[in-house]
Amino acid sequence: MSSVASAAMDAGSRPIDPIILQIGEKKFYTTRQTIAESAVLSSLVNLRDPDPEKPYFVDADPALFEHILRYLRTGIFPLLHDVEKGHDVPLYHALQHQAEFYQIERLANWLLAKAYLDAVSTRTWPKSITLHGEQQLQHIDEMVRAAGRPFKILRIDESRAKVFQCPNRNWRHDGLRSVCINARCLPTHRASFALTAEMSVYKVELVILEVRVHQELVMPISEQPALPPPYQNTE
């Protein structure tokens, strides 16, 4: 049985014991059951009974401990990934040392194996769009229509030209006569009218990014309780 599952069983069979940890200059409010997976923290709190007025002190980095405590509460491995920058490898290394310091074997082994590299996959594909007028450029997120996916602009070329302009001054329709007709801004019998205006035209080259998180590698189902400890059987 995994240490996470054992901690969950303990949490369901014993009363919840709130404790205060002071990690460096910051206090953290948690329970004895939540930190059960850490041999160091468990040993520390077992030295005496919990006292709400007297926190257990560890001289360590509180910013890093936030990630450690989040893992202890949920059993979910930390993913420190940015769409454009990728994985925060130095932070992973720092957390590995912290996991080893607190003797959290499962987390330390996951970080040591760099399993986070397999937990996230990224693919990209190029796209070219033409924007008509400054309003469309300012709202490029809407105009790209990337189904909510992030994108990165590679190049923008600007020129001036006379292009179709929506008679209702809907900037989203500029340069897109068919869209304007479908939206009934432009009656069909006027579709051939030369409704043009001189404006900036932007040729935009970009790449659309798609990031997929493989949840089975971040939160193995076989090892996870139905709810994060210590909230089982507390009604």
C-alpha positions as CSV (number, residue, x, y, z in Angstrom):
1,M,0.0,0.0,0.0
2,S,1.4,3.4,-0.9
3,S,2.2,6.0,1.8
4,V,-0.4,8.3,0.4
5,A,-3.1,5.7,0.7
6,S,-1.9,4.8,4.2
7,A,-2.1,8.5,5.2
8,A,-5.7,8.6,3.8
9,M,-6.7,5.6,5.9
10,D,-5.2,7.1,9.0
11,A,-7.0,10.4,8.3
12,G,-10.3,8.5,8.1
13,S,-9.9,6.5,11.3
14,R,-8.6,9.2,13.7
15,P,-9.8,12.6,14.8
16,I,-8.3,15.5,12.9
17,D,-5.4,17.2,14.8
18,P,-4.9,20.8,13.7
19,I,-1.3,22.1,13.9
20,I,0.6,25.2,13.1
21,L,4.0,24.9,11.3
22,Q,6.2,27.9,11.2
23,I,8.5,27.5,8.1
24,G,11.0,30.3,8.2
25,E,9.1,33.5,8.8
26,K,5.7,32.2,7.7
27,K,3.0,30.2,9.5
28,F,1.1,27.4,7.9
29,Y,-2.1,25.9,9.3
30,T,-2.6,22.2,8.6
31,T,-3.2,18.9,10.3
32,R,-1.1,16.1,11.7
33,Q,-2.8,13.8,9.2
34,T,-2.0,15.9,6.2
35,I,1.8,15.9,6.9
36,A,1.9,12.1,7.7
37,E,3.7,11.4,4.5
38,S,6.7,13.5,5.6
39,A,8.9,11.5,8.0
40,V,10.6,14.7,9.2
41,L,7.4,16.7,9.9
42,S,5.7,13.7,11.4
43,S,8.6,13.2,13.8
44,L,8.6,16.8,14.7
45,V,5.0,17.0,15.6
46,N,5.1,13.8,17.6
47,L,7.6,15.3,20.0
48,R,4.7,17.0,21.8
49,D,1.0,17.5,21.7
50,P,-0.4,20.2,19.3
51,D,-0.6,23.6,20.9
52,P,-2.4,26.4,18.9
53,E,-0.3,29.0,20.6
54,K,3.0,27.3,19.9
55,P,3.8,26.4,16.3
56,Y,6.4,23.8,15.3
57,F,9.4,25.6,13.8
58,V,11.4,24.6,10.8
59,D,14.1,26.8,9.5
60,A,13.4,26.4,5.8
61,D,12.1,28.4,2.7
62,P,8.4,29.1,3.1
63,A,7.9,29.8,-0.6
64,L,9.1,26.4,-1.5
65,F,7.1,24.8,1.4
66,E,3.9,26.1,-0.2
67,H,4.4,23.6,-3.0
68,I,5.3,20.9,-0.5
69,L,2.2,21.4,1.5
70,R,0.0,21.5,-1.6
71,Y,1.4,18.1,-2.5
72,L,0.8,16.7,1.0
73,R,-2.8,18.0,0.9
74,T,-3.7,16.6,-2.5
75,G,-1.2,14.0,-3.5
76,I,-0.9,15.8,-6.9
77,F,2.6,16.2,-8.2
78,P,3.6,19.8,-8.9
79,L,3.6,21.0,-12.5
80,L,5.5,24.2,-12.9
81,H,5.0,24.8,-16.6
82,D,4.5,27.9,-18.7
83,V,3.2,27.7,-22.2
84,E,5.9,29.9,-23.7
85,K,8.8,29.3,-21.3
86,G,8.3,25.6,-20.6
87,H,9.1,23.9,-17.4
88,D,10.7,25.8,-14.5
89,V,13.6,23.4,-14.1
90,P,15.5,25.3,-11.3
91,L,12.3,25.3,-9.2
92,Y,11.9,21.6,-9.8
93,H,15.4,21.0,-8.6
94,A,14.8,23.2,-5.5
95,L,11.6,21.2,-4.7
96,Q,13.5,17.9,-5.1
97,H,16.0,19.0,-2.4
98,Q,13.1,20.1,-0.2
99,A,11.3,16.8,-0.7
100,E,14.5,15.0,0.3
101,F,14.9,17.3,3.3
102,Y,11.3,16.6,4.5
103,Q,11.8,12.9,3.6
104,I,8.8,12.7,1.2
105,E,9.9,9.7,-0.8
106,R,7.2,9.6,-3.4
107,L,7.6,13.3,-4.4
108,A,11.4,13.2,-4.2
109,N,11.5,10.1,-6.6
110,W,9.1,11.7,-9.0
111,L,11.2,14.9,-9.2
112,L,14.4,13.0,-9.4
113,A,13.1,11.0,-12.4
114,K,12.1,14.2,-14.1
115,A,8.7,12.7,-14.6
116,Y,7.2,16.2,-15.2
117,L,8.8,16.1,-18.7
118,D,6.5,13.3,-19.7
119,A,3.5,14.8,-17.9
120,V,3.2,17.7,-20.3
121,S,3.2,17.6,-24.1
122,T,3.1,20.6,-26.4
123,R,2.4,20.9,-30.2
124,T,2.4,23.9,-32.4
125,W,1.1,24.8,-35.9
126,P,1.6,27.9,-38.0
127,K,-1.2,30.3,-39.0
128,S,-1.4,33.4,-41.1
129,I,-4.1,36.0,-40.7
130,T,-4.9,39.4,-42.2
131,L,-6.3,42.1,-39.9
132,H,-8.0,45.3,-41.2
133,G,-7.6,48.4,-39.1
134,E,-6.2,49.1,-35.6
135,Q,-9.2,47.8,-33.8
136,Q,-8.8,44.3,-35.1
137,L,-5.1,44.4,-34.2
138,Q,-5.9,45.6,-30.7
139,H,-8.3,42.7,-30.4
140,I,-6.0,40.1,-32.0
141,D,-6.9,37.5,-29.3
142,E,-10.5,37.5,-30.6
143,M,-9.6,37.7,-34.3
144,V,-7.2,34.7,-34.3
145,R,-10.0,32.3,-33.3
146,A,-7.7,29.8,-31.8
147,A,-10.4,28.1,-29.8
148,G,-9.0,29.5,-26.6
149,R,-5.5,28.2,-27.2
150,P,-2.5,30.5,-26.6
151,F,-0.5,31.7,-29.5
152,K,2.8,33.5,-30.2
153,I,3.2,36.2,-32.8
154,L,6.2,35.8,-35.0
155,R,5.9,38.7,-37.4
156,I,3.5,41.6,-38.3
157,D,3.8,43.5,-41.6
158,E,1.8,46.7,-42.0
159,S,0.6,48.4,-45.2
160,R,-2.2,50.8,-46.2
161,A,-5.0,49.9,-48.6
162,K,-8.6,50.6,-49.4
163,V,-10.7,47.7,-48.0
164,F,-14.3,46.9,-47.4
165,Q,-15.7,48.6,-44.3
166,C,-18.9,47.6,-42.5
167,P,-21.6,50.2,-43.1
168,N,-22.6,49.8,-39.4
169,R,-19.0,50.5,-38.4
170,N,-18.6,47.1,-36.8
171,W,-14.8,46.8,-36.9
172,R,-15.0,43.0,-36.6
173,H,-16.5,42.9,-40.1
174,D,-14.0,45.2,-41.8
175,G,-12.4,43.5,-44.8
176,L,-14.9,40.6,-44.4
177,R,-17.8,41.4,-46.7
178,S,-19.3,37.9,-46.5
179,V,-19.3,38.1,-42.7
180,C,-21.0,41.5,-42.9
181,I,-23.7,40.1,-45.3
182,N,-24.3,37.0,-43.1
183,A,-24.8,39.3,-40.1
184,R,-27.3,41.4,-42.2
185,C,-25.3,44.6,-41.7
186,L,-25.2,44.8,-45.5
187,P,-28.4,43.9,-47.4
188,T,-28.0,41.5,-50.2
189,H,-29.1,44.0,-52.8
190,R,-26.3,46.3,-51.7
191,A,-23.6,43.6,-51.6
192,S,-22.0,44.8,-54.8
193,F,-21.6,48.4,-53.6
194,A,-18.1,49.6,-53.2
195,L,-18.1,50.3,-49.4
196,T,-14.4,50.9,-48.9
197,A,-12.2,53.0,-46.7
198,E,-8.4,53.4,-46.5
199,M,-7.0,51.8,-43.4
200,S,-4.0,49.9,-42.1
201,V,-3.8,46.2,-43.2
202,Y,-1.7,43.8,-41.0
203,K,-0.3,40.5,-42.2
204,V,0.3,38.5,-39.1
205,E,2.4,35.3,-38.9
206,L,1.9,33.3,-35.7
207,V,2.0,29.9,-34.2
208,I,-0.8,28.4,-32.2
209,L,0.2,26.4,-29.1
210,E,-1.6,23.5,-27.6
211,V,-0.5,22.1,-24.2
212,R,-1.8,18.8,-22.9
213,V,-1.4,17.6,-19.4
214,H,-1.3,13.8,-18.9
215,Q,-3.2,13.6,-15.7
216,E,-2.5,10.0,-15.1
217,L,1.2,10.9,-14.7
218,V,0.5,13.8,-12.3
219,M,-2.1,12.1,-10.1
220,P,-2.0,8.3,-10.4
221,I,-5.5,7.1,-9.9
222,S,-4.4,3.9,-8.2
223,E,-2.8,5.9,-5.4
224,Q,-5.3,8.6,-4.9
225,P,-8.0,8.7,-2.2
226,A,-11.5,9.8,-3.3
227,L,-10.9,13.1,-1.5
228,P,-7.6,14.6,-0.3
229,P,-6.8,13.9,3.3
230,P,-7.8,14.7,6.0
231,Y,-11.4,15.2,4.8
232,Q,-12.7,11.7,4.6
233,N,-15.3,10.6,7.1
234,T,-15.5,13.9,8.9
235,E,-19.2,14.5,8.8
